[in-house]
Amino acid sequence: MSWAILVGSGILECVWAAALDKSTGFSRPIPTIVFFVAMALSMLGLSHAVRDIPLGVAYSVWVGIGATLTFAYSAIVGGEGATPLQVVFVCGLVACVIGLKLTSA
């Protein structure tokens, strides 16, 4: 269950990062509210996950999921695009997150 919560928390990291961008410096109320709610839930999930998963592994997985999804969101929806080399490195990040899961108790 801790791994599922950790994955959900990583997804929420992407949500709050996207909301932060959309909030335009916290000047738009709805994205600002989404930012604070998603960030709080993401942190709560991470804090729950570290009860059963070592901190270094949990934090690395959480950041990896959030960074990967934020990169994909920005490239696809945000219009930022992505170079082939950037995609290769993000795939390497995904491989590392999977490796951490497979080698953790």
Sequence and secondary structure as in RCSB ss.txt:
>XXXX:A:sequence
MSWAILVGSGILECVWAAALDKSTGFSRPIPTIVFFVAMALSMLGLSHAVRDIPLGVAYSVWVGIGATLTFAYSA
IVGGEGATPLQVVFVCGLVACVIGLKLTSA
>XXXX:A:secstr
 HHHHHHHHHHHHHHHHHHHHHTTTTTSHHHHHHHHHHHHHHHHHHHHHTTTS HHHHHHHHHHHHHHHHHHHHH
HTSS    HHHHHHHHHHHHHHHHHHHT  
